[in-house]
């Protein structure tokens, strides 16, 4: 019996050497699979970038019939935080409510609020404005930024980071970017309800590799963000989970 030919895996990534990608590729190459060169034919594509050029490349692979993890269309939609909330709520997922939005300089301070860029990207705006002075400082710094406003969710200063790679759950707590000081990360395991929310998000958003940020709300955990192909680092077993997902996606 002739052995199956090696898979060709293409990377469309802003940071090809990211530990999750590099670790998964080492495992796949160890078993004889190959990394495809730029724009070469591939059997599976790993999309870990959100810029327009990368999305166009991934979309071209998809049109040619190559499976893309995650698809270019879903990756693009997940940058829109308004779409994110509407999609989560339509699926019955608890999500931090949005109070409104618009161009920041044209809005008035509605009281203590979390201000987020409507479109998620590197170095976007995520900040609290608990006073009028803080609000006006943000408006001066980001006058033309389209934003969404969320009522702050009471928490303990730690974000619950849950990552799902092909159905396998990884997690830790990280000091909230809205909180000063403290250690950067600490071990944490989600409870059954938090796991259910994280796994259900994959179905709701059409994602296979993704992250969900949770906070402990007054009525239970609340999601505040969903990220396509996030930066999963220092999570034992995550590269193995990604390598296994690539093989399953290719029918191996």
N, C-alpha and C positions, 0 to 999 in steps of 0.2 A: 504494500500500500504506500502510495507516494505521500510524504508528509506535507501538510499545508504550507504554503509559502509564507515567509515572514510578513508580518503586518508592517505597514508604513504609517507612522504617526506624525502628523503635522502639528506644529506649534504656531499659534497666532497669539503672541504674548508680549506685553510690554516689558516683562522681566523674565526672559526664558530660563535664567538660572534660579528662579524661585525654588525654595527647598521642596515644596510639594511636587512641582513639575519635574525638577531634576531627579528627585528620588524615585518617582514613578517611572521615568524614562530609563533610569539605571536598571530597574527591575525588569522592564520589558526588553531592554537591549541584552541583558544577561541571558534571556531566553531566546535570543536570536532575532528579535524584532528590530526595526530600523526607524530612525528619525528622518522624515522627509525634508528635503531642502525647501527653501522659499518657493512657493507656488508650484512645487512638484505634486504629482498625483499622490493621494493618500487614501488610507482606509478609514481612519478616524482623525478628527481634528479636535485639539484642545484649545478653546478660546478663552484666554485670560487677558483680555484687553477690552477697552470700551471706546477707544477713539474711532473716528469715522473711517479712517483707512483700514484699520484692523477689522471693523465690522463688515466693510465691503469685501475684504478678502475671505472672511468666514462665510459670508452670504454666497460668494461665488462657489466655494466648495459645496455648500448646501444645494445650490441649484444643479451641480453636477452629480448629486446623489450621495455625497459623502456625509456621514453623520457627524454633527458638530456638537461638542459638549462645552457649554450649553449653546443652543442655537443663536444665531446672530439676532434674530427678531426678538427673542425673549431677553437676551442680554441688553439690547437697546431699550426695550420697554422698562426694564428694571431700573433704569437711570431716572425715570420719571416718578418722583415720590408721590405725586397725586394719583397716578395710575396704580402705584403700589398699594396705597391705602384702600382704594376702591376694590381692587382685586382681592385683597385680604378679607375685607368685610363681606364681599359677595360669597366668599368661601366659608364664612362663619368663623374666621380667625380673629381673636381679640387683638385690636390694633389701636395704637395711640390716636385719639381723635384729632382731626385738623380743625382749627378754628377759622381759617381763611387763608388767603394768600394774595399775591400780587407783587408788583415791583416795590422793593423795600422802602425807598424814599417816599413813596406815595401813600404808605400805610400809617395809621396811627397806632400808638402803643395800646394794646388791649388788656394790660395787666401782665403779671408774671407769665412769661411765655418762652418756649424754645423756638428759635428761628433757624430754619434749615433751607439751604438752596433747594429749589424745586427739583433741579436736575443734579443727581449725585455724580460726583467726579472727584478726582484727586484735588486736595486742598480746597474743597468747597466750604461753604459757610454752615457751621453747626455751632450755635452759641445760645446761651440763656440771656434774657433781658428781664431782670427782676425789678428794675427801676426805670423811670423815664430817661435818666442820664445814660444808662447802659443802652437803651433802645436808640437814642439819638446818636451815640457813638457808633453803633453798628450801621445806622442809616448813612452816616457820613463816610464810613469806610467802604460800604457796599451799596451805593445809592441806586444803581441800575440792576441790582440782582433780583431775578424772580425768586420768591421765597414762599414757603409754607409755614404756617404758625401752628404749633402744637402746645396744648396745655401741659406743663411739666408733670411727669409721672413721679410720684413720691417713691424714692428708693433709698439705697444705702450708700450711694456713690460708686457702685460697682455694676458694670454692664455684664449681663449673662450672654456670652458668645457661644452659640451653638452652630456647628458646621456639619453638614451632611454631604457625604461623598458616596454616591451610589447606594444610598440607603443606610450607610453606617454613620453613626452619630459620634461626634467629637465635641468637646466643650472645655471652656475655662471661663474664669471671670477676669475682666480687665477693668482697671480704674477708668471711670467715665471721663471722656475728654471734656466734660463740663465741670469736672471736679479737680481742684489743684492738689498736687502732692500725692503721697502714698506710693506703695509699690505698683509696678505696672501690671502684673498679672498674678493670679493665684489659682491653684487647682479647684475644680468644681465639677460636680456631676448633676445633670438635670434630673428633676423628678419626672414621674410618668406623664404628668400633664404638660410639662415643658417639652418633653420628647415628642408627644403627640402633636403639639403645635408646630414644632420644627419639621417633623416628617410631613404633616399635612401641607405645609407651605410649598414643598416640592411639587406636589400634585396641583395645587392652586396656581402656581406660577409657571409650571412646565419646566422645572429646573432639575438637573441631576447632580450638580456640584454647586453648593450655595451655602450662605450663612444667614442666620436669623439672630438679630439682637433682641434680647428680652429684658424687661424690667419687672420687678415684683409690684404689680398694681394692687390697689385696695381689694379688688375682687378676684385676684389671681394674676398669673403672669400675663404681660402685655407685650406684644411685638412692637418695636419702634423702627425697625429697618430690616430689609431683605437684600442680600447682595449676591449677585451672580458670580461664581468662581472667586471666592474671597481668598485672602492671604492666610491660609492655614499653616501655621508654623509650630514646630516643637510638639506635634501631636503624634505620638507613636501609633503606627498602623495606618496613618492617613495616606502615605505614598502607596502602600500595598492596596488600600481600598481603591485608589484611583487607577492603579494598574489593572486591577480586577475589573473595574468598570469599563476600561478601554477594551479588554478582551471580550466582555459580554456584549458590548455595543457592536463589536465586529463579528459577533456570532462564534466566538472561539470558546 
